[in-house]
Amino acid sequence: MINKVQKIAAKISSQRHLIALRDGMASAMPLIIIGSVFMLVANFPIPGFTAWLKNIGIQDFFNKAANSTFGIVGLTVTFSIAYNLAKYYKVDPLSAGLLSLGSFVLLTPVLKNNGFPMQYLGSAGLFVGIIVSLITTEIFKFFVKRNLVIKMPDTVPPNVSRAFAAILPGFFSITFWFLILLITHYMGIDNIHALIANIIARPLSILTKTLPGIILVIFIQCFFWMFGIHGAQVTGPIIEPLLLQNSDANRIAFQAGKHLPNIITYEFLYNFVFSGGAGCVMALAILLFLFSKSKENKVLGKLSIAPVSFQVAEPVLFGFPTILNIKMVIPFVMSPVVTALITYFAMDWGLVAKPVGAVIPWTTPPVIAGFLASGGKISGAVIQIITILINMAIYYPFFKMDDNEKLKKELAK
């Protein structure tokens, strides 16, 4: 059973397109996080501070900085996915990335003043960007691997040769998307982004727009983690673009002072639900640190409390261990599910502030992460304290059983 699951997960996580998608999304994270910082500063929940920013005329510039970073994630991901996939194929990644950008812009509708709708350059353009980057790179690779390129003499500088080599595959790539654009236009479809959202994004959004859907995602991630496989890397390429779309929708609403539309966002899952990392092991690390009687667990508690506080769960996952430990399945799965349910309903009932769309670095310690993700609201920190205490109660009987067994063995020796 273990070998079968590990083989299936290995095939999924090593699939070249999913690797390119995962690495492409990771490449965009610095811009997303930087944009979140500017957005939080511009809309920090201290009326006097935000009024001061507005009076001196720089609040709009902070918002513009957020829109220029977080707000172009669609463009960024389009380039970086193509770049990473081309690197895998060992063809010119820069040319593949630029051709994907050109194709993406070609498919994006133009406003009457010849501008581009900002939402499609951002998270709303993610799915078109993903499709365009993967297909464009495949076309580019097809021509390059068969030497269907313009070759220059050896005396020509390499950068010039690469540029000319990209002309023929680039022409066919742009022509391919040009024909797609014409066909959809004559079919009465003038917005390919909306079409893709209806065909792909909307059905998948069941996973990230509904409570049962996100609970299923949590189950899947925990299932793979229990076999020693990084659950987020397996599910990430599918769900993270959708979660980031939800976060960006909240960011735009927050900046405009409107009602936040989404509870389930990127930061809801990775900051609020998985406190301390997979399985909510922050709670287990605290139990190890405070209540261990066996020497083994005492040492592990001292070694793990600091890294787990910064969301690095591996010391507990592999040191306790929780991985491949059938005795720990119940608390490992139950803790994030209970955390998700409590946090979701607390936000739905208005007891806790929703995530404002500020994507917090995954290494941010719990409580601080909740405070920042909720836009500087104390309720975001309080709910994390409550859920960590509840997770400690869930883990305690299983921790105590393990600690007693280890203590007996140590005394016997």
N, C-alpha and C positions, 0 to 999 in steps of 0.2 A: 504493500500500500504506500509506504513512505517513498520507495524508489519510483513508483509510478507517478505520484504527485510531483516529486522533484524533477522528473524527466519532462512532464507536461509544462511545469513552470519554467524550466530551463529553455524549452523551445519557444515559449511565449516571450520570455524576457530577452532572448537572443535574436528574435526576429528583426531583421535589419530596418524595416520601416518603423517598427515600434521603438527601436533604439534611437533612430533619428528623431522621431517625434518626442521621445523623452528628453534627449539631449537638447533639442531645439527649444522645448519649453523651459528647461533649466537655464539656457542661455538668456532667456528673456527675464528671468527672476530679478537680476540686479536692477533693471529699469523699473520693474513693478514695485519693488521694495522702496527704491529711491522716490518714485512718484507718490507712494503711500506716505512717506515722511513729509513731503511738501504739502500733501493734502491735509494731514493731521495738524500741521502747524497753522495752515490757513483757516482751519475750522475748529481749532481747539476749544473745548467747552468752558471757556472763561470769557464771558461777554465783554469784559473790559479789555482783554487782550485782543480779541478779534475786532472790536470796535477801533482800537488803536491802530491795528494793521490797515483797516479800511480807511481811517482818517489820514494816515500818511501815504496812502495810495499804493501799497504794495501787496494787499491781499490778492488782487487779481493776478499779480505776477506769480505768487505762490501757486494759485490754481492753474495757471498756464504751465508752470513747471510740472505739475502733476499730469496735465493733459498731454504734455510733450514726452512723457516717459511711459507711465501706465497707459496713456491714451493711444499709443501706437504699437501696442503689443501684437496686433494682427500683422502689421508690416514686419516687425522684428522676428516673429515666429516663422513667417513665410521664408524669410532669408535664411534663418539659422537652421531650420529643418532641411532645406535643400543643401545647405553647406555641409551639414553633418552626413547626410546620405551620400553626397558626392565624395566626401572623404572616405566613406566605407567602400565605395566603388573604385577609389583611387583615380578619379577624374578631377578636373579643375573645379574645386569647390566654389571659388569666387564667381566664376562664370555661371555656374548652376544657380547660385544664390541670386545674382543680379537678374538672370533670365526669369526666375520665379517671381521676383519683385515686379518686373515689367508685366508679366502675365497677370499677376494679382491686380495691378492698377488697371490693366485693360478690362478686366471683368467687373471692376467696381463702378457703380453708377456715378454719373457726374451731375452736379447741381446746375441750375440755370445760369449761375454766375461763373461756371467752369471750375468750381471748387469741388472737393470730395467730402461726402458725409463723414464727419469725424468718427461716428460710431463704427463704421466699417474698417477704418484704419486701426481701430482698437479691438476689443474683445469680440464684437459682433462679426468681425471678419475672420475670426480664428479658423472656422471650419473650411471656408473657401481657401484660406491660406494654406491649411494642411493639405487639402486635396491638390491644389495647384503646385505646391512645392514637391510633393511626391511624384506626381505625373510628369512635371517638367524635368525633374532630375532623371527619371527613367528614360524619357525621350533623349535627353542630352547624353546619357550613358550609352544608349543604343547606337548613336552615331559615332561617338568617340571610340568605343570598343571595336567598331568595324572600320575604323580609319576613314569614315565618311566626313572628312574635314578638309579645310584648305590648308595645305602644307606650305610652309615658307622655307627658304634656303637656310642652311645651318649658320650662315653669317648674320642672320637677323637675330636681334636680342630676344631672349626667351619670353619676356613679358609681351612683346609684340606678337610672337608666334602663337602664344596662348590666346591672345585676343582674336587673331584671325581664325584660329582653330574653332572658336566658339561661334563664328558667324553662321555656318551652315546648320549645325544643330539648333542654334538659337532661332534662326529663321523658321525652321519647321515647328519649333515649340510655340513661338508666338502665333504662327499661322494656325496651329491646332486650336489654340484658345480663341483666336479670331473667328474661326468657323463655328466654334461652340457658341460664341456670342451672337453671331448672325442667326444660327438655327434657333436659339432660344428667343431672339427678338421676333422672328417671323412666326414663332409659336405663341406670341403674345406675352412673353415673359421678359420683362425689362430689368429685373433685379435678381441676379443669380444668387446673391447672398441670401435673400429671402427664400428662394427656392431650396437651397441647400439646408437652410434652417428648418424648413418644413419637412424635408425628406429625411434628414439625418439627426439634426440637433433636437428636434422636438420629441421624437420617440425616445432618444437617449436621455433626455432631460428628466424622464421618470426617475432615473437613478439619483439625480441631484436637485430635483425640485420638490420631491415628496419625502415624507418621513420614512415610509416603508422602503423606498428606494435607497436612501442613505444607510439605513440599517442593513440592507442587503450588502452594500459596499463594505460596511464595517465587518460583517460576517466573512466576506470573501478575503479581505485583508488579513483578518485574524487567522483564518484557516491556513493561508499560505505561511504566515509567520510561525505557526505551530510546527510546521515542517522545516523550519530554518530558512525559508525563502522570504525575501523582502516583499511584503504584501503590497506596499504602496507603489513599488516599481512595476508590479504586475498590472495593477488597476489604473495607475497614474496616467498613461497615455490616452486612456479612454475618458476618464472622468475629470481630470484636472482642467482641460480646456473649458468644460462646462461649468466647473466650480469657479474658474476665473471670470467667466462671463457673468455669473451671479454676483461675484465680488465687484466687478466693474459697474454693474447696474446699480449696486448700492452706493458705490463711490460717486457716481454721477448724481444720484438722488440726494446724497448727503451734501455735496457741494452746492446743490440748488436749494437746499433747505426743505426738501420734500420727504414724504413718507418712504422709508426704506422697503423695497419690495421683497427682499429675500432674507430668510433666516439661514438657510443652508448655503454656505459659501466656502471658499477655499480655507479661510481662517476658522470657520465653524468646525470643520473636520480636523484640521491639523493643529489648531491651537486650543480650541475648547474641548473637543472630544478626546483626542489622544494626548492627554497631559502626561508629560514624561516620556512620550513615545508610544510605540506599539503596546497594546494591552493595558494602557494607563498605568505603566509600571512605576510611576512616581510614587504611588501609594505603597507598593511593595518595597521600594527603596527606603521609604521612611520607616516602615515596620522593621526592616532589617537593621536600620541605623539605630532605632530607639529601643526595640524590644527583643533583640536576639539574645539567646542564652548560649547557644553553641558558638564555639570559637570561629568556625568556618563562616557562619552567617554574620557574626560581628565584624570580621575582617571585610567580608563582601559589602556590608552596609557602609563601612567607612570609606571603602574604595569607590562605591557606586553612587553615593548621594550627590556628589558634586557633578559628575557628568550627566546623571539623569536629570538634575535640576536644569540642565541646558539641553534637554530633550535627546541626549545620547543614551539610548536605552540598552545598547549591546552588553555592558557589564552585567546587568541583571538578566537579560534575555539568555545569554550564554553562560553566565557565571553561576546563577542560582541553581539550575537553569529553569527557564519557563519553556524554552524551545524543546520539542520532542519529549515533553514531560506531561504524561497523560493526567497526572494529579492536578495540574494547574490549568487545564483546559477551561473549566467552568469559570474561575475568576478572570482569566485572560480574555475571554469572549464577553462575559457578563458585564465587566467594568465599563468598557467603551460603549456598549449598548445602553446601559443604564445612564451613563453620562450624557449620551446623545438625547435620550428621552427627556431627562430632567432639564437639560439646557434648552432643548427645542421648545418645550411647553412653557418654560419660564420666559423665554423670549416671545413666544406667541401670545401669552397672557399679559405681556407688558411689564413683567416684574424685572426683567433684565434687558438692557439695551441690545439691539441687534448689532451684528458686525457692520461697520460703516464702510467696508470695502478696502480698508487699509491692510494690505497683505504684510503680515509681521514675519520677520525671519524665523525659520523653524527652530533655531537655537535659543529663541527668547524664552526665559523661564516662565512657567505657569504663574498665574496671578498678574505678573507684569504684562504678559501677552494678552490676557483677558482685558486688562485695563486699556491697553493701546488699541486692541482690535475693536473694542466697543466705542472708540472715539474719545477715550479719556473718561469713561463713566465708571464709578466705583462698583456698580452692579456687575460689570464684566469681570472684575477681580473677585468679588464676593462669590459669584456662582462657581468659580474655579476652586475656591477654598472649600465650598460645600461639597462639590463633586469629588474632590480629592479625599475628604473625610469619609464620604460614602464608599468610595473605592477601597479605602483602608479597611472599612468594616467588611466589605465583600472578600478581600484578600486574607483577612486576619485568621479565620479558622484553618485555611489551607497553609498559610505561612506557619502557624503554630504547630500544625501536624508535622510539617517538614522540619521545623526547628527542634521539636522533641525527638524525632528520629535521629537527627544528626548529633544531638546532645547525648543520647543513649550510646551511640557508636563511639563517640569520643570518650565517654566514661568507661566503656568496656575496654578500650585500648589502654 
